[in-house]
Amino acid sequence: MADLIVIPENRALARRPHLLGLPSGYAALLIMASLFLALSWDHYGAAVFVFAAGWTIGKAVTLHDPFGWELLWRGFTIPGRLRL
């Protein structure tokens, strides 16, 4: 058993589970906005467009930086004086 090597977990390399390849909050907002357009106002074409455009933009952002949405939200919620 001398060949057994244990590699400790590194949280920086961990990936969070994503719905549709997007963070859960963004995916839920996108789905609810599309459903609202389609079911409440009968704008089915607009709902498909909003869903497709939102999914494309979201996938493009998370493709290069999986934590991009979380960093963007932190930028809005943390006061400017604390972000030096």
VMD Tcl script that draws the C-alpha trace (Angstrom):
set ca {
  {0.00 0.00 0.00}
  {2.96 2.32 -0.29}
  {1.75 3.39 -3.75}
  {-1.43 4.91 -2.32}
  {-1.31 8.71 -2.62}
  {-3.98 10.87 -1.08}
  {-4.48 14.27 -2.64}
  {-6.14 16.77 -0.27}
  {-9.20 18.61 -1.49}
  {-8.58 22.05 -2.92}
  {-11.69 24.27 -2.79}
  {-10.32 26.54 -5.49}
  {-10.59 23.68 -7.99}
  {-14.08 22.60 -6.91}
  {-16.91 23.28 -9.33}
  {-20.41 24.02 -8.13}
  {-23.34 22.25 -9.76}
  {-25.01 24.36 -12.43}
  {-28.45 24.17 -14.00}
  {-28.26 24.47 -17.82}
  {-24.58 25.31 -17.34}
  {-25.55 28.47 -15.43}
  {-25.61 29.31 -11.73}
  {-28.90 28.32 -10.09}
  {-30.12 31.87 -9.39}
  {-29.49 33.08 -12.92}
  {-31.04 29.96 -14.47}
  {-34.14 30.32 -12.28}
  {-34.49 34.00 -13.21}
  {-34.13 33.17 -16.90}
  {-36.67 30.35 -16.80}
  {-39.20 32.35 -14.78}
  {-38.90 35.40 -17.06}
  {-39.41 33.24 -20.14}
  {-42.38 31.44 -18.61}
  {-43.90 34.74 -17.50}
  {-43.66 36.14 -21.03}
  {-45.10 33.00 -22.59}
  {-47.87 32.14 -20.17}
  {-49.03 35.55 -18.93}
  {-48.72 37.73 -22.00}
  {-48.86 35.08 -24.78}
  {-45.59 36.31 -26.31}
  {-44.15 32.91 -27.19}
  {-41.60 34.20 -29.70}
  {-40.29 36.78 -27.25}
  {-40.06 34.13 -24.54}
  {-37.98 31.86 -26.77}
  {-35.75 34.80 -27.75}
  {-35.24 35.91 -24.13}
  {-34.41 32.36 -23.08}
  {-32.00 31.78 -25.99}
  {-30.26 35.15 -25.61}
  {-29.98 34.83 -21.83}
  {-28.67 31.29 -22.06}
  {-26.11 32.28 -24.72}
  {-24.83 35.25 -22.73}
  {-24.77 33.25 -19.51}
  {-22.86 30.37 -21.09}
  {-20.37 32.81 -22.62}
  {-19.68 34.40 -19.22}
  {-19.38 31.11 -17.33}
  {-17.26 29.53 -20.09}
  {-14.34 31.84 -19.38}
  {-14.94 32.41 -15.67}
  {-17.21 29.97 -13.80}
  {-17.47 32.37 -10.86}
  {-18.06 35.50 -12.95}
  {-21.70 35.92 -11.91}
  {-20.84 35.61 -8.23}
  {-18.05 38.17 -8.54}
  {-20.40 40.53 -10.40}
  {-23.03 40.19 -7.66}
  {-20.39 40.79 -4.99}
  {-19.39 43.97 -6.78}
  {-22.95 45.26 -6.46}
  {-23.50 44.22 -2.85}
  {-20.19 45.16 -1.21}
  {-19.82 48.92 -0.65}
  {-17.17 50.67 -2.72}
  {-15.14 51.75 0.29}
  {-14.57 48.13 1.30}
  {-13.36 47.23 -2.19}
  {-9.97 48.87 -2.44}
}
mol new
graphics top color blue
foreach p $ca { graphics top sphere $p radius 0.5 }
foreach p [lrange $ca 0 end-1] q [lrange $ca 1 end] { graphics top cylinder $p $q radius 0.2 }
display resetview
